[in-house]
Amino acid sequence: SSVWDPHSANLVSTLEAIQNRAARFILSDYSRSSSVTNMKQVVQLPDLATRRMISRLCVFHKIFYTNQTLKQSLFSVPSYVSSRIDHPLKVGVPNSRTNLYLNSFVPMTSVQWNHLPASIVSISDAAHFRSTVSNHFL
């Protein structure tokens, strides 16, 4: 899911273990001596954390470009935009007093959005954005 993205290590490792079992199932290779990493490369399965990040960025992009009401309520104006290191579509990152909120959808994805190159965030078409972001991270 694009919104549910666990930040605790035990939940992330549980999800990765499911993907590891899926790779073994796809290749019908249940040998303990076989490398799961190699199996995932053979079937071209990107790690789940990267897939969730791309999915989150696509939802963020959709809100940013298609839903002005939600955009105004979720995204704030950044306090400072550097012409040298920031892109003009930078959004403000909400302040957080807890790790739970800091690792939730809006703050975490705002930081990732702000780190994307200007050539990617300026793409308004959702399908083109998804393919460009996927190529950028994979």
C-alpha positions in Angstrom: 0.0 0.0 0.0 1.2 3.5 -0.7 0.1 4.9 2.6 1.0 2.0 5.0 4.7 1.9 5.1 6.2 0.4 8.3 9.2 2.1 9.7 10.0 -0.4 12.5 12.7 -2.9 11.5 10.7 -6.0 12.6 7.7 -5.2 10.3 10.0 -4.4 7.4 11.9 -7.7 7.8 8.6 -9.6 8.0 7.5 -8.1 4.7 10.8 -8.8 3.1 10.6 -12.5 4.3 7.3 -12.8 2.5 8.9 -11.5 -0.7 11.8 -14.0 -0.2 9.3 -16.9 0.0 7.6 -15.6 -3.1 10.8 -15.6 -5.1 11.5 -19.2 -4.0 7.9 -20.1 -5.0 8.2 -18.4 -8.4 11.4 -20.3 -9.2 10.4 -23.5 -7.4 13.8 -23.4 -5.6 13.4 -24.3 -2.0 17.0 -25.3 -1.4 18.5 -23.7 1.8 21.9 -23.2 -0.1 20.3 -21.1 -2.9 20.7 -17.3 -2.6 17.4 -15.5 -2.3 19.0 -12.3 -3.4 20.1 -13.9 -6.7 16.6 -15.3 -7.1 15.0 -11.9 -6.7 17.5 -10.5 -9.3 16.6 -13.3 -11.8 12.9 -12.6 -11.5 13.5 -8.9 -11.3 11.8 -8.2 -8.0 12.8 -4.9 -6.6 12.9 -4.7 -2.8 9.6 -3.8 -1.3 10.8 -0.6 0.4 11.7 0.9 -3.0 8.3 -0.2 -4.4 6.5 1.4 -1.5 8.5 4.6 -1.8 7.7 4.8 -5.6 4.0 4.2 -4.8 4.0 6.8 -2.1 5.6 9.4 -4.4 3.0 8.6 -7.1 0.1 9.2 -4.7 1.8 12.4 -3.5 2.2 13.5 -7.2 -1.5 12.8 -7.9 -2.5 14.9 -4.9 -0.1 17.7 -5.9 -1.3 17.9 -9.5 -5.0 16.9 -9.5 -6.6 17.7 -6.1 -6.1 21.4 -5.2 -8.3 21.2 -2.1 -6.4 18.2 -0.6 -3.1 19.8 -1.7 -3.9 23.0 0.2 -4.9 21.1 3.4 -2.0 18.6 3.4 1.0 20.5 2.0 2.4 23.7 3.4 4.5 26.4 1.8 8.2 25.7 2.5 9.9 28.2 4.9 12.9 28.6 2.5 13.6 27.5 -1.1 17.2 27.6 -2.2 17.6 28.4 -5.8 20.8 26.4 -5.8 19.8 23.1 -4.2 15.9 23.0 -4.2 13.4 22.7 -7.0 10.6 25.3 -7.4 7.9 22.7 -6.5 9.3 22.1 -3.0 6.8 21.6 -0.3 7.0 22.4 3.4 7.7 19.5 5.8 5.4 19.5 8.8 6.9 19.7 12.2 6.7 16.5 14.3 7.1 15.8 18.0 6.9 12.0 17.6 8.6 9.5 15.4 5.2 7.9 14.6 4.0 11.1 12.9 7.5 11.8 11.4 7.4 8.5 9.6 3.8 8.9 8.4 2.8 9.5 4.8 2.9 13.3 4.5 6.1 14.2 6.4 8.1 11.2 5.0 7.0 11.7 1.4 7.4 15.5 1.6 11.1 14.9 2.3 11.4 12.4 -0.5 9.6 14.7 -2.9 11.9 17.6 -2.0 14.9 15.4 -2.8 13.7 14.5 -6.3 15.3 16.4 -9.2 13.3 19.3 -10.8 13.1 17.4 -14.1 11.0 14.7 -12.4 8.7 16.7 -10.1 7.8 19.0 -13.0 6.2 16.1 -14.9 2.4 16.5 -14.6 1.3 13.3 -16.4 0.9 10.5 -13.8 2.0 7.6 -16.0 5.1 9.4 -17.2 5.9 10.4 -13.6 5.6 6.8 -12.4 7.9 5.5 -15.2 10.5 8.3 -14.6 10.5 7.8 -10.8 10.8 4.0 -11.3 13.8 4.5 -13.6 15.3 6.9 -11.2 15.2 4.5 -8.2 15.5 1.1 -9.9 
